[in-house]
Amino acid sequence: MLNSASARAHTNIALAKYWGKRDEELIIPMNSSLSLTLDHFYTDTQVTFDDSLTADFFELDNRILPATKLTPFLDLVRQKAGIKTFAAVKSFNHVPNQAGLASSASAYAALAAAASKAAGLELTRPELSRLARRGSGSASRSIYGGFVEWQEGHDDLTSVAVPIEEETDWKIGMLAIILNAGVKKIASRAGMQHVVKTSPYYPAWVKESQADIDALKQAIANRDFTQLGEISESNALRMHALNLAARPPFSYFEASTIRAITMIEELRAQGVSCYYTMDAGPNVKVLCQEEDLPTIKAYLAPAFGTENLLFARPGQGVKFLEGDL
Ligand code: PMV
């Protein structure tokens, strides 16, 4: 057997974050989350099930890496398809790797699509979302384009992403300020485990998250950018407050993070509508409307360098690619 398929998936930025699991094995989150899929950052992956292989094989950006992290995920696909064949996985990441830009979201969404197709499975998008979730929670959302909600659910079947507005004509986006493109200090899996166990703020976080999602949906429906920005920023700060309140505490903030945040606040004080959010890394992501992008870039460029300001618009869901990568 030699069956191959390729897929492209885009990463996403969570406006209401996922930060804690109810079930570590199935990756069932403590709360629902809501994100915007982005057009600029994506992963292309080709999976080939090949009878001549004696182990799974993984190549990322033309470098051979251990397949140890991928094998349990590929086992899920093999189990569903009733095959035992090993796979060669070849990926190209167009996302600054592990910089808190959620490369795992695009990586596992592309892998779920390519691997399931190569194994002969024809999964629906909800099935793909559930499969991608098993690799990385945020990947469940990258199956769809535009605004997406990952509904927490209570088991493997019900914890799945649903599109809110796949093709959005809203001229908004995210400007990532790349402050440190290195490997993040604390992997999201470890960070969330730790806050669930030790942060006294955790119950308050879960309690507030549904209200954030409801308000974000309202903001999307009304094209209310101020509401979208305020809720997203507040949600991100509460996620990071969980980390500060954990025992022992930890933080993804670096000195340059504070500098960037301060500059966004300065811009806002000048009447420019922009808000920030952050994930499991020091980089700051600015939510803004396209019309304000030139002003925001001009203000930030002297401090951080134009080459470190990456803008992304709403992007598409996962799609299959023709031919070999
Ligand atoms: O999907 P993971 O395990 O990489 O976790 C993602 C966590 C955050 O990016 C911080 C938040 C989110 O909802 O994407």
py3Dmol code that shows the C-alpha trace and the ligand (Angstrom):
import py3Dmol

protein = """\
ATOM      1  CA  MET A   1       0.000   0.000   0.000  1.00  0.00           C
ATOM      2  CA  LEU A   2       1.263   3.436  -0.886  1.00  0.00           C
ATOM      3  CA  ASN A   3      -1.369   6.085  -0.383  1.00  0.00           C
ATOM      4  CA  SER A   4      -0.659   9.738  -0.198  1.00  0.00           C
ATOM      5  CA  ALA A   5      -2.608  12.978   0.467  1.00  0.00           C
ATOM      6  CA  SER A   6      -1.697  16.595   1.155  1.00  0.00           C
ATOM      7  CA  ALA A   7      -3.532  19.362   2.965  1.00  0.00           C
ATOM      8  CA  ARG A   8      -3.118  22.998   3.956  1.00  0.00           C
ATOM      9  CA  ALA A   9      -4.456  24.444   7.210  1.00  0.00           C
ATOM     10  CA  HIS A  10      -4.180  27.945   8.608  1.00  0.00           C
ATOM     11  CA  THR A  11      -3.508  28.873  12.166  1.00  0.00           C
ATOM     12  CA  ASN A  12      -5.964  30.835  14.283  1.00  0.00           C
ATOM     13  CA  ILE A  13      -5.919  33.463  16.974  1.00  0.00           C
ATOM     14  CA  ALA A  14      -8.161  32.824  19.966  1.00  0.00           C
ATOM     15  CA  LEU A  15     -10.224  35.823  21.017  1.00  0.00           C
ATOM     16  CA  ALA A  16     -11.670  33.822  23.923  1.00  0.00           C
ATOM     17  CA  LYS A  17      -8.973  31.357  24.930  1.00  0.00           C
ATOM     18  CA  TYR A  18      -8.762  27.683  25.718  1.00  0.00           C
ATOM     19  CA  TRP A  19      -6.517  27.315  28.747  1.00  0.00           C
ATOM     20  CA  GLY A  20      -7.137  24.075  30.626  1.00  0.00           C
ATOM     21  CA  LYS A  21      -8.340  20.553  29.992  1.00  0.00           C
ATOM     22  CA  ARG A  22     -11.094  18.558  31.615  1.00  0.00           C
ATOM     23  CA  ASP A  23      -9.804  15.370  29.986  1.00  0.00           C
ATOM     24  CA  GLU A  24      -6.099  15.109  29.148  1.00  0.00           C
ATOM     25  CA  GLU A  25      -6.418  12.017  26.974  1.00  0.00           C
ATOM     26  CA  LEU A  26      -9.331  13.129  24.790  1.00  0.00           C
ATOM     27  CA  ILE A  27      -8.450  16.849  25.035  1.00  0.00           C
ATOM     28  CA  ILE A  28     -11.806  18.036  26.302  1.00  0.00           C
ATOM     29  CA  PRO A  29     -11.407  21.664  27.421  1.00  0.00           C
ATOM     30  CA  MET A  30     -12.660  23.266  30.613  1.00  0.00           C
ATOM     31  CA  ASN A  31     -14.464  25.924  28.559  1.00  0.00           C
ATOM     32  CA  SER A  32     -15.484  26.756  25.013  1.00  0.00           C
ATOM     33  CA  SER A  33     -13.262  29.095  23.007  1.00  0.00           C
ATOM     34  CA  LEU A  34     -13.654  31.362  19.994  1.00  0.00           C
ATOM     35  CA  SER A  35     -11.087  32.224  17.334  1.00  0.00           C
ATOM     36  CA  LEU A  36     -10.378  33.854  14.012  1.00  0.00           C
ATOM     37  CA  THR A  37      -8.607  31.735  11.404  1.00  0.00           C
ATOM     38  CA  LEU A  38      -5.749  33.673   9.767  1.00  0.00           C
ATOM     39  CA  ASP A  39      -4.677  33.731   6.135  1.00  0.00           C
ATOM     40  CA  HIS A  40      -0.978  34.454   6.495  1.00  0.00           C
ATOM     41  CA  PHE A  41       0.202  31.618   8.722  1.00  0.00           C
ATOM     42  CA  TYR A  42      -0.308  28.045   7.563  1.00  0.00           C
ATOM     43  CA  THR A  43       1.101  24.533   7.395  1.00  0.00           C
ATOM     44  CA  ASP A  44       1.261  22.245   4.350  1.00  0.00           C
ATOM     45  CA  THR A  45       1.491  18.553   5.129  1.00  0.00           C
ATOM     46  CA  GLN A  46       1.753  15.434   3.008  1.00  0.00           C
ATOM     47  CA  VAL A  47       1.157  12.016   4.532  1.00  0.00           C
ATOM     48  CA  THR A  48       2.116   8.822   2.718  1.00  0.00           C
ATOM     49  CA  PHE A  49       1.229   5.434   4.155  1.00  0.00           C
ATOM     50  CA  ASP A  50       3.911   3.157   2.769  1.00  0.00           C
ATOM     51  CA  ASP A  51       4.199  -0.620   3.329  1.00  0.00           C
ATOM     52  CA  SER A  52       7.952  -0.498   2.928  1.00  0.00           C
ATOM     53  CA  LEU A  53       8.410   1.705   6.050  1.00  0.00           C
ATOM     54  CA  THR A  54       9.392   0.105   9.366  1.00  0.00           C
ATOM     55  CA  ALA A  55       8.502   3.159  11.462  1.00  0.00           C
ATOM     56  CA  ASP A  56       6.792   6.534  11.063  1.00  0.00           C
ATOM     57  CA  PHE A  57       9.005   9.149   9.492  1.00  0.00           C
ATOM     58  CA  PHE A  58       8.774  12.928   9.959  1.00  0.00           C
ATOM     59  CA  GLU A  59      10.331  15.740   7.987  1.00  0.00           C
ATOM     60  CA  LEU A  60       9.635  19.387   8.855  1.00  0.00           C
ATOM     61  CA  ASP A  61      10.942  22.164   6.606  1.00  0.00           C
ATOM     62  CA  ASN A  62      13.350  19.682   4.981  1.00  0.00           C
ATOM     63  CA  ARG A  63      14.779  18.580   8.342  1.00  0.00           C
ATOM     64  CA  ILE A  64      14.348  15.060   9.663  1.00  0.00           C
ATOM     65  CA  LEU A  65      12.857  15.035  13.170  1.00  0.00           C
ATOM     66  CA  PRO A  66      11.845  12.230  15.564  1.00  0.00           C
ATOM     67  CA  ALA A  67       8.305  11.031  14.814  1.00  0.00           C
ATOM     68  CA  THR A  68       7.639  10.220  18.485  1.00  0.00           C
ATOM     69  CA  LYS A  69       5.064  13.005  18.948  1.00  0.00           C
ATOM     70  CA  LEU A  70       3.233  12.162  15.725  1.00  0.00           C
ATOM     71  CA  THR A  71       2.989   8.398  16.151  1.00  0.00           C
ATOM     72  CA  PRO A  72       0.207   8.428  18.811  1.00  0.00           C
ATOM     73  CA  PHE A  73      -1.815  10.725  16.539  1.00  0.00           C
ATOM     74  CA  LEU A  74      -1.167   8.558  13.466  1.00  0.00           C
ATOM     75  CA  ASP A  75      -2.191   5.544  15.585  1.00  0.00           C
ATOM     76  CA  LEU A  76      -5.636   7.148  16.002  1.00  0.00           C
ATOM     77  CA  VAL A  77      -5.941   7.433  12.222  1.00  0.00           C
ATOM     78  CA  ARG A  78      -4.681   3.866  11.671  1.00  0.00           C
ATOM     79  CA  GLN A  79      -7.157   2.596  14.244  1.00  0.00           C
ATOM     80  CA  LYS A  80     -10.081   4.352  12.526  1.00  0.00           C
ATOM     81  CA  ALA A  81      -8.991   3.084   9.104  1.00  0.00           C
ATOM     82  CA  GLY A  82      -8.137  -0.446  10.291  1.00  0.00           C
ATOM     83  CA  ILE A  83      -4.594  -0.337   8.908  1.00  0.00           C
ATOM     84  CA  LYS A  84      -1.161  -0.953  10.417  1.00  0.00           C
ATOM     85  CA  THR A  85       1.011   0.728   7.792  1.00  0.00           C
ATOM     86  CA  PHE A  86       3.607   3.310   8.883  1.00  0.00           C
ATOM     87  CA  ALA A  87       3.562   6.785   7.412  1.00  0.00           C
ATOM     88  CA  ALA A  88       5.984   9.349   6.076  1.00  0.00           C
ATOM     89  CA  VAL A  89       4.911  12.856   7.090  1.00  0.00           C
ATOM     90  CA  LYS A  90       6.372  15.814   5.287  1.00  0.00           C
ATOM     91  CA  SER A  91       5.481  19.319   6.490  1.00  0.00           C
ATOM     92  CA  PHE A  92       6.280  22.895   5.639  1.00  0.00           C
ATOM     93  CA  ASN A  93       5.431  25.365   8.332  1.00  0.00           C
ATOM     94  CA  HIS A  94       4.685  28.915   7.297  1.00  0.00           C
ATOM     95  CA  VAL A  95       4.245  29.948  10.919  1.00  0.00           C
ATOM     96  CA  PRO A  96       7.020  31.176  13.216  1.00  0.00           C
ATOM     97  CA  ASN A  97       7.459  27.885  15.041  1.00  0.00           C
ATOM     98  CA  GLN A  98       6.577  27.593  18.744  1.00  0.00           C
ATOM     99  CA  ALA A  99       6.546  31.359  19.179  1.00  0.00           C
ATOM    100  CA  GLY A 100       3.099  31.297  20.713  1.00  0.00           C
ATOM    101  CA  LEU A 101       1.597  31.765  17.260  1.00  0.00           C
ATOM    102  CA  ALA A 102      -0.111  28.414  17.648  1.00  0.00           C
ATOM    103  CA  SER A 103       1.749  26.528  14.933  1.00  0.00           C
ATOM    104  CA  SER A 104       0.319  23.392  16.543  1.00  0.00           C
ATOM    105  CA  ALA A 105      -3.149  24.487  15.396  1.00  0.00           C
ATOM    106  CA  SER A 106      -2.312  24.563  11.702  1.00  0.00           C
ATOM    107  CA  ALA A 107       0.032  21.574  12.063  1.00  0.00           C
ATOM    108  CA  TYR A 108      -2.524  19.173  13.530  1.00  0.00           C
ATOM    109  CA  ALA A 109      -5.393  20.444  11.379  1.00  0.00           C
ATOM    110  CA  ALA A 110      -3.324  19.793   8.226  1.00  0.00           C
ATOM    111  CA  LEU A 111      -2.103  16.453   9.589  1.00  0.00           C
ATOM    112  CA  ALA A 112      -5.632  15.311  10.477  1.00  0.00           C
ATOM    113  CA  ALA A 113      -6.873  16.095   6.966  1.00  0.00           C
ATOM    114  CA  ALA A 114      -3.891  14.644   5.072  1.00  0.00           C
ATOM    115  CA  ALA A 115      -3.505  11.523   7.235  1.00  0.00           C
ATOM    116  CA  SER A 116      -7.197  10.624   7.249  1.00  0.00           C
ATOM    117  CA  LYS A 117      -7.480  11.037   3.486  1.00  0.00           C
ATOM    118  CA  ALA A 118      -4.274   9.076   2.823  1.00  0.00           C
ATOM    119  CA  ALA A 119      -5.605   6.285   5.055  1.00  0.00           C
ATOM    120  CA  GLY A 120      -8.723   6.077   2.880  1.00  0.00           C
ATOM    121  CA  LEU A 121     -11.086   7.713   5.363  1.00  0.00           C
ATOM    122  CA  GLU A 122     -13.523  10.306   4.136  1.00  0.00           C
ATOM    123  CA  LEU A 123     -14.177  12.371   7.212  1.00  0.00           C
ATOM    124  CA  THR A 124     -16.718  15.160   7.468  1.00  0.00           C
ATOM    125  CA  ARG A 125     -15.523  18.506   8.781  1.00  0.00           C
ATOM    126  CA  PRO A 126     -16.909  17.868  12.292  1.00  0.00           C
ATOM    127  CA  GLU A 127     -15.071  14.526  12.262  1.00  0.00           C
ATOM    128  CA  LEU A 128     -11.885  16.253  11.100  1.00  0.00           C
ATOM    129  CA  SER A 129     -12.276  18.859  13.846  1.00  0.00           C
ATOM    130  CA  ARG A 130     -12.607  16.142  16.487  1.00  0.00           C
ATOM    131  CA  LEU A 131      -9.585  14.295  15.117  1.00  0.00           C
ATOM    132  CA  ALA A 132      -7.457  17.473  14.958  1.00  0.00           C
ATOM    133  CA  ARG A 133      -8.474  18.212  18.549  1.00  0.00           C
ATOM    134  CA  ARG A 134      -6.709  15.021  19.667  1.00  0.00           C
ATOM    135  CA  GLY A 135      -3.408  16.446  18.431  1.00  0.00           C
ATOM    136  CA  SER A 136      -3.817  19.938  19.831  1.00  0.00           C
ATOM    137  CA  GLY A 137      -6.981  21.552  21.172  1.00  0.00           C
ATOM    138  CA  SER A 138      -6.684  24.751  19.149  1.00  0.00           C
ATOM    139  CA  ALA A 139      -6.321  22.660  15.948  1.00  0.00           C
ATOM    140  CA  SER A 140     -10.002  21.700  16.221  1.00  0.00           C
ATOM    141  CA  ARG A 141     -10.821  25.320  15.270  1.00  0.00           C
ATOM    142  CA  SER A 142      -8.449  25.502  12.277  1.00  0.00           C
ATOM    143  CA  ILE A 143     -10.634  23.116  10.259  1.00  0.00           C
ATOM    144  CA  TYR A 144     -12.903  26.102   9.569  1.00  0.00           C
ATOM    145  CA  GLY A 145     -12.220  29.567   8.192  1.00  0.00           C
ATOM    146  CA  GLY A 146     -13.239  32.919   9.662  1.00  0.00           C
ATOM    147  CA  PHE A 147     -14.782  33.065  13.131  1.00  0.00           C
ATOM    148  CA  VAL A 148     -15.010  29.678  14.797  1.00  0.00           C
ATOM    149  CA  GLU A 149     -16.250  28.394  18.130  1.00  0.00           C
ATOM    150  CA  TRP A 150     -14.863  25.252  19.742  1.00  0.00           C
ATOM    151  CA  GLN A 151     -17.770  24.046  21.819  1.00  0.00           C
ATOM    152  CA  GLU A 152     -16.394  22.410  24.931  1.00  0.00           C
ATOM    153  CA  GLY A 153     -18.857  19.518  24.879  1.00  0.00           C
ATOM    154  CA  HIS A 154     -18.481  16.689  27.359  1.00  0.00           C
ATOM    155  CA  ASP A 155     -17.002  13.813  25.377  1.00  0.00           C
ATOM    156  CA  ASP A 156     -15.205  12.943  22.152  1.00  0.00           C
ATOM    157  CA  LEU A 157     -18.356  13.324  20.073  1.00  0.00           C
ATOM    158  CA  THR A 158     -19.583  16.641  21.437  1.00  0.00           C
ATOM    159  CA  SER A 159     -16.297  18.555  21.848  1.00  0.00           C
ATOM    160  CA  VAL A 160     -16.056  20.001  18.370  1.00  0.00           C
ATOM    161  CA  ALA A 161     -15.563  23.276  16.534  1.00  0.00           C
ATOM    162  CA  VAL A 162     -18.385  24.940  14.601  1.00  0.00           C
ATOM    163  CA  PRO A 163     -18.133  27.837  12.163  1.00  0.00           C
ATOM    164  CA  ILE A 164     -19.700  31.139  13.221  1.00  0.00           C
ATOM    165  CA  GLU A 165     -18.962  33.095  10.065  1.00  0.00           C
ATOM    166  CA  GLU A 166     -16.693  31.256   7.630  1.00  0.00           C
ATOM    167  CA  GLU A 167     -16.407  33.857   4.903  1.00  0.00           C
ATOM    168  CA  THR A 168     -16.270  37.183   6.618  1.00  0.00           C
ATOM    169  CA  ASP A 169     -16.276  40.476   4.711  1.00  0.00           C
ATOM    170  CA  TRP A 170     -15.240  42.333   7.851  1.00  0.00           C
ATOM    171  CA  LYS A 171     -11.965  44.135   7.153  1.00  0.00           C
ATOM    172  CA  ILE A 172     -10.222  43.205  10.349  1.00  0.00           C
ATOM    173  CA  GLY A 173      -7.068  41.313  11.118  1.00  0.00           C
ATOM    174  CA  MET A 174      -4.180  40.654  13.426  1.00  0.00           C
ATOM    175  CA  LEU A 175      -0.782  42.269  13.416  1.00  0.00           C
ATOM    176  CA  ALA A 176       1.698  39.969  15.158  1.00  0.00           C
ATOM    177  CA  ILE A 177       4.641  41.723  16.791  1.00  0.00           C
ATOM    178  CA  ILE A 178       7.369  39.085  16.778  1.00  0.00           C
ATOM    179  CA  LEU A 179       9.401  39.898  19.868  1.00  0.00           C
ATOM    180  CA  ASN A 180      11.068  36.546  20.325  1.00  0.00           C
ATOM    181  CA  ALA A 181      10.733  33.801  17.721  1.00  0.00           C
ATOM    182  CA  GLY A 182      12.514  31.233  19.898  1.00  0.00           C
ATOM    183  CA  VAL A 183      11.076  28.156  21.574  1.00  0.00           C
ATOM    184  CA  LYS A 184       8.586  29.042  24.284  1.00  0.00           C
ATOM    185  CA  LYS A 185       9.577  28.565  27.907  1.00  0.00           C
ATOM    186  CA  ILE A 186       6.589  26.553  29.048  1.00  0.00           C
ATOM    187  CA  ALA A 187       4.639  24.379  26.626  1.00  0.00           C
ATOM    188  CA  SER A 188       0.925  25.144  26.629  1.00  0.00           C
ATOM    189  CA  ARG A 189       0.091  21.613  27.804  1.00  0.00           C
ATOM    190  CA  ALA A 190       2.239  22.003  30.937  1.00  0.00           C
ATOM    191  CA  GLY A 191       1.126  25.589  31.538  1.00  0.00           C
ATOM    192  CA  MET A 192      -2.553  24.741  31.472  1.00  0.00           C
ATOM    193  CA  GLN A 193      -2.162  21.636  33.629  1.00  0.00           C
ATOM    194  CA  HIS A 194      -0.419  23.725  36.237  1.00  0.00           C
ATOM    195  CA  VAL A 195      -3.029  26.516  36.384  1.00  0.00           C
ATOM    196  CA  VAL A 196      -5.951  24.093  36.565  1.00  0.00           C
ATOM    197  CA  LYS A 197      -4.306  22.452  39.581  1.00  0.00           C
ATOM    198  CA  THR A 198      -2.934  25.452  41.436  1.00  0.00           C
ATOM    199  CA  SER A 199      -4.457  28.768  40.342  1.00  0.00           C
ATOM    200  CA  PRO A 200      -7.116  29.962  42.805  1.00  0.00           C
ATOM    201  CA  TYR A 201      -8.563  32.103  39.998  1.00  0.00           C
ATOM    202  CA  TYR A 202      -9.352  29.084  37.845  1.00  0.00           C
ATOM    203  CA  PRO A 203     -13.079  28.732  38.740  1.00  0.00           C
ATOM    204  CA  ALA A 204     -13.588  32.459  37.997  1.00  0.00           C
ATOM    205  CA  TRP A 205     -11.896  32.022  34.607  1.00  0.00           C
ATOM    206  CA  VAL A 206     -14.259  29.212  33.613  1.00  0.00           C
ATOM    207  CA  LYS A 207     -17.277  31.107  34.915  1.00  0.00           C
ATOM    208  CA  GLU A 208     -16.495  34.221  32.846  1.00  0.00           C
ATOM    209  CA  SER A 209     -15.510  32.495  29.625  1.00  0.00           C
ATOM    210  CA  GLN A 210     -19.040  31.780  28.390  1.00  0.00           C
ATOM    211  CA  ALA A 211     -20.023  35.429  28.889  1.00  0.00           C
ATOM    212  CA  ASP A 212     -17.001  36.433  26.782  1.00  0.00           C
ATOM    213  CA  ILE A 213     -18.059  34.082  23.996  1.00  0.00           C
ATOM    214  CA  ASP A 214     -21.621  35.400  24.021  1.00  0.00           C
ATOM    215  CA  ALA A 215     -20.369  39.019  23.910  1.00  0.00           C
ATOM    216  CA  LEU A 216     -17.909  38.204  21.102  1.00  0.00           C
ATOM    217  CA  LYS A 217     -20.646  36.594  19.025  1.00  0.00           C
ATOM    218  CA  GLN A 218     -22.754  39.689  19.514  1.00  0.00           C
ATOM    219  CA  ALA A 219     -19.805  41.903  18.511  1.00  0.00           C
ATOM    220  CA  ILE A 220     -19.262  39.824  15.348  1.00  0.00           C
ATOM    221  CA  ALA A 221     -22.944  39.959  14.402  1.00  0.00           C
ATOM    222  CA  ASN A 222     -23.058  43.756  14.973  1.00  0.00           C
ATOM    223  CA  ARG A 223     -19.619  44.445  13.442  1.00  0.00           C
ATOM    224  CA  ASP A 224     -18.759  46.137  16.719  1.00  0.00           C
ATOM    225  CA  PHE A 225     -14.967  46.267  16.694  1.00  0.00           C
ATOM    226  CA  THR A 226     -14.680  48.067  20.034  1.00  0.00           C
ATOM    227  CA  GLN A 227     -16.622  45.329  21.789  1.00  0.00           C
ATOM    228  CA  LEU A 228     -14.640  42.609  20.009  1.00  0.00           C
ATOM    229  CA  GLY A 229     -11.346  44.225  20.999  1.00  0.00           C
ATOM    230  CA  GLU A 230     -12.263  44.971  24.603  1.00  0.00           C
ATOM    231  CA  ILE A 231     -13.519  41.466  25.273  1.00  0.00           C
ATOM    232  CA  SER A 232     -10.529  39.806  23.559  1.00  0.00           C
ATOM    233  CA  GLU A 233      -7.989  41.904  25.449  1.00  0.00           C
ATOM    234  CA  SER A 234      -9.681  41.351  28.781  1.00  0.00           C
ATOM    235  CA  ASN A 235      -9.930  37.603  28.124  1.00  0.00           C
ATOM    236  CA  ALA A 236      -6.210  37.376  27.305  1.00  0.00           C
ATOM    237  CA  LEU A 237      -5.216  39.297  30.414  1.00  0.00           C
ATOM    238  CA  ARG A 238      -7.351  37.012  32.570  1.00  0.00           C
ATOM    239  CA  MET A 239      -5.670  33.960  31.018  1.00  0.00           C
ATOM    240  CA  HIS A 240      -2.262  35.394  31.866  1.00  0.00           C
ATOM    241  CA  ALA A 241      -3.469  36.341  35.365  1.00  0.00           C
ATOM    242  CA  LEU A 242      -4.121  32.612  35.947  1.00  0.00           C
ATOM    243  CA  ASN A 243      -0.436  31.979  35.308  1.00  0.00           C
ATOM    244  CA  LEU A 244       0.696  34.759  37.640  1.00  0.00           C
ATOM    245  CA  ALA A 245      -1.553  33.391  40.384  1.00  0.00           C
ATOM    246  CA  ALA A 246      -0.386  29.759  40.006  1.00  0.00           C
ATOM    247  CA  ARG A 247       1.941  28.170  42.552  1.00  0.00           C
ATOM    248  CA  PRO A 248       4.739  28.426  41.646  1.00  0.00           C
ATOM    249  CA  PRO A 249       3.825  31.317  39.362  1.00  0.00           C
ATOM    250  CA  PHE A 250       4.976  31.645  35.783  1.00  0.00           C
ATOM    251  CA  SER A 251       4.600  34.139  33.006  1.00  0.00           C
ATOM    252  CA  TYR A 252       5.059  34.376  29.247  1.00  0.00           C
ATOM    253  CA  PHE A 253       5.701  38.103  29.463  1.00  0.00           C
ATOM    254  CA  GLU A 254       9.097  39.496  28.592  1.00  0.00           C
ATOM    255  CA  ALA A 255      10.303  43.093  28.941  1.00  0.00           C
ATOM    256  CA  SER A 256       9.543  43.726  25.267  1.00  0.00           C
ATOM    257  CA  THR A 257       6.003  42.380  25.787  1.00  0.00           C
ATOM    258  CA  ILE A 258       5.264  45.149  28.270  1.00  0.00           C
ATOM    259  CA  ARG A 259       6.795  47.671  25.916  1.00  0.00           C
ATOM    260  CA  ALA A 260       4.539  46.531  23.063  1.00  0.00           C
ATOM    261  CA  ILE A 261       1.418  46.520  25.228  1.00  0.00           C
ATOM    262  CA  THR A 262       2.184  50.018  26.467  1.00  0.00           C
ATOM    263  CA  MET A 263       2.495  51.239  22.891  1.00  0.00           C
ATOM    264  CA  ILE A 264      -0.905  49.770  21.984  1.00  0.00           C
ATOM    265  CA  GLU A 265      -2.391  51.593  24.959  1.00  0.00           C
ATOM    266  CA  GLU A 266      -0.704  54.798  23.776  1.00  0.00           C
ATOM    267  CA  LEU A 267      -2.171  54.344  20.298  1.00  0.00           C
ATOM    268  CA  ARG A 268      -5.594  53.877  21.809  1.00  0.00           C
ATOM    269  CA  ALA A 269      -5.190  57.012  23.889  1.00  0.00           C
ATOM    270  CA  GLN A 270      -4.529  58.794  20.586  1.00  0.00           C
ATOM    271  CA  GLY A 271      -7.856  57.545  19.259  1.00  0.00           C
ATOM    272  CA  VAL A 272      -6.637  54.559  17.192  1.00  0.00           C
ATOM    273  CA  SER A 273      -8.863  51.542  17.679  1.00  0.00           C
ATOM    274  CA  CYS A 274      -6.547  48.598  18.467  1.00  0.00           C
ATOM    275  CA  TYR A 275      -6.377  45.920  21.132  1.00  0.00           C
ATOM    276  CA  TYR A 276      -3.868  43.237  22.057  1.00  0.00           C
ATOM    277  CA  THR A 277      -3.978  39.571  22.823  1.00  0.00           C
ATOM    278  CA  MET A 278      -1.276  37.022  23.719  1.00  0.00           C
ATOM    279  CA  ASP A 279      -0.963  33.268  23.791  1.00  0.00           C
ATOM    280  CA  ALA A 280       1.601  30.910  25.301  1.00  0.00           C
ATOM    281  CA  GLY A 281       4.560  33.075  24.371  1.00  0.00           C
ATOM    282  CA  PRO A 282       5.905  36.613  24.649  1.00  0.00           C
ATOM    283  CA  ASN A 283       4.659  37.881  21.288  1.00  0.00           C
ATOM    284  CA  VAL A 284       1.909  40.464  21.209  1.00  0.00           C
ATOM    285  CA  LYS A 285      -0.862  40.224  18.634  1.00  0.00           C
ATOM    286  CA  VAL A 286      -2.713  43.403  17.790  1.00  0.00           C
ATOM    287  CA  LEU A 287      -6.337  43.174  16.709  1.00  0.00           C
ATOM    288  CA  CYS A 288      -7.256  45.992  14.385  1.00  0.00           C
ATOM    289  CA  GLN A 289      -9.281  47.091  11.398  1.00  0.00           C
ATOM    290  CA  GLU A 290      -7.460  47.276   8.088  1.00  0.00           C
ATOM    291  CA  GLU A 291      -7.974  51.028   7.739  1.00  0.00           C
ATOM    292  CA  ASP A 292      -5.874  51.612  10.885  1.00  0.00           C
ATOM    293  CA  LEU A 293      -3.037  49.293   9.893  1.00  0.00           C
ATOM    294  CA  PRO A 294      -0.728  51.931   8.332  1.00  0.00           C
ATOM    295  CA  THR A 295      -0.946  54.146  11.454  1.00  0.00           C
ATOM    296  CA  ILE A 296      -0.326  51.222  13.803  1.00  0.00           C
ATOM    297  CA  LYS A 297       2.611  49.913  11.776  1.00  0.00           C
ATOM    298  CA  ALA A 298       4.192  53.352  11.530  1.00  0.00           C
ATOM    299  CA  TYR A 299       4.012  53.722  15.308  1.00  0.00           C
ATOM    300  CA  LEU A 300       5.432  50.264  16.103  1.00  0.00           C
ATOM    301  CA  ALA A 301       8.071  49.919  13.363  1.00  0.00           C
ATOM    302  CA  PRO A 302      10.781  52.132  14.926  1.00  0.00           C
ATOM    303  CA  ALA A 303      10.605  50.085  18.143  1.00  0.00           C
ATOM    304  CA  PHE A 304      10.340  46.556  16.750  1.00  0.00           C
ATOM    305  CA  GLY A 305      11.391  46.673  13.077  1.00  0.00           C
ATOM    306  CA  THR A 306       9.078  46.373  10.068  1.00  0.00           C
ATOM    307  CA  GLU A 307      10.276  42.810   9.467  1.00  0.00           C
ATOM    308  CA  ASN A 308       8.863  41.795  12.875  1.00  0.00           C
ATOM    309  CA  LEU A 309       5.370  43.087  12.164  1.00  0.00           C
ATOM    310  CA  LEU A 310       3.319  40.423  10.393  1.00  0.00           C
ATOM    311  CA  PHE A 311      -0.258  41.129   9.396  1.00  0.00           C
ATOM    312  CA  ALA A 312      -2.863  38.469   8.725  1.00  0.00           C
ATOM    313  CA  ARG A 313      -6.447  38.736   7.525  1.00  0.00           C
ATOM    314  CA  PRO A 314      -9.285  36.280   8.082  1.00  0.00           C
ATOM    315  CA  GLY A 315      -8.287  32.979   6.482  1.00  0.00           C
ATOM    316  CA  GLN A 316      -9.882  29.831   5.113  1.00  0.00           C
ATOM    317  CA  GLY A 317     -10.507  26.424   6.549  1.00  0.00           C
ATOM    318  CA  VAL A 318      -8.501  23.296   5.797  1.00  0.00           C
ATOM    319  CA  LYS A 319      -8.220  22.224   2.163  1.00  0.00           C
ATOM    320  CA  PHE A 320      -6.671  19.351   0.268  1.00  0.00           C
ATOM    321  CA  LEU A 321      -3.762  20.024  -2.090  1.00  0.00           C
ATOM    322  CA  GLU A 322      -3.044  18.321  -5.397  1.00  0.00           C
ATOM    323  CA  GLY A 323       0.251  16.550  -6.040  1.00  0.00           C
ATOM    324  CA  ASP A 324       3.384  16.091  -3.929  1.00  0.00           C
ATOM    325  CA  LEU A 325       4.864  18.734  -1.655  1.00  0.00           C
TER     326      LEU A 325
END
"""
ligand_1 = """\
14
PMV
O -3.836 23.914 21.297
P -2.705 24.142 22.245
O -2.461 22.990 23.141
O -1.467 24.592 21.541
O -3.139 25.364 23.213
C -3.444 26.637 22.746
C -3.576 27.579 23.866
C -3.677 29.043 23.496
O -3.109 29.293 22.233
C -2.917 29.859 24.538
C -5.124 29.543 23.514
C -6.003 29.112 22.375
O -7.212 28.958 22.601
O -5.513 28.990 21.234
"""
view = py3Dmol.view(width=600, height=400)
view.addModel(protein, "pdb")
view.setStyle({"model": 0}, {"cartoon": {"style": "trace"}})
view.addModel(ligand_1, "xyz")
view.setStyle({"model": 1}, {"stick": {}})
view.zoomTo()
view.show()
